[in-house]
Amino acid sequence: MWFDSPICVHGRRVSSRIRERHERTHIEFEIESHLKTKEDEYAKCPAMMEEEYKKHTGSTLAVAGGGSASIKLWDTATWDLIATLPIPRSEGPKTSDKSGSKKFVLSVAWSPDGKRLACGSMDGTISIFDVARAKFLHHLEGHFMPVRSLVYSPIEPRLLFSASDDMHVHMYDAEGKSLVGAMTGHGSWVLSVDVSPDGAAIATGSSDATVRLWDISMRAAVQTMSNHTDLVWGVAFRPPGGIGVRTGRLASVSDDKSISLYDYS
């Protein structure tokens, strides 16, 4: 059962940031491909931040450089640049873009074991990298518009989900290079996707101002939440557990300057 509640109204557009574990600092990502670390100021509302090209595991942060057509790996303990992973062009007609603009990177995701890194590009392709060897492995294709968000399943490490401006959510076998499922239902761009902790469902946010919950086994939407009034740029699950926490939660953030929480059990 799901219950929703808008919890905060910001003075500016809501996007996202990442907090380093056990530290009173957070990391901000800007559309100009800048990365900043700041001391937390809990009394203040954050300024506008893009959900830019990021994810981290352990002490490594991956930042895709936007129009640079590459992913940069940074050690967050020292802020030393570890590696720059160029994104090769995919085969086929998309290679005609000589400027490289279509390889503008919009999203990245770590595999649960930290061995793989996926990135989604403006041209609709997804690139898979072997992190330890800093090596490109292959492309995943199927989308024909920008890939805005990516997430690996926490239960099935080969399973990768993608959200795209083509209004589709795709499910890939990221190791086998195959598209294993496609889901449609949003009326506009799909901007964000996350997988439930048990791997049984995904949530998506869209520019149609809705949040949808999908049953992975059915490949179908089972619930639509319509309490936002503008683009939904981010969704994120939290599992049940902890002091006083008996249910899991899903959060969504929107251009309507609000954050909504949905309890589930």
Secondary structure, DSSP 8 states (H G I E B T S, - for coil): -EEEEEEEE-SS-----EE-TTSSEEEEE-TTS-EEEEE--TTS--------SEEEETTEEEEE-GGGSEEEEEETTTTEEEEEEE----SSGGGG-TT-GGG-EEEEEE-TTSSEEEEEETTS-EEEEETTTTEEEEEE---SS-EEEEEE-SS-TTEEEEEETTSEEEEEETTTTEEEEEEE--SS-EEEEEE-TTSSEEEEEETTS-EEEEETTTTEEEEEE---SS-EEEEEEE-S-STT--SEEEEEEETTSEEEEEEE-
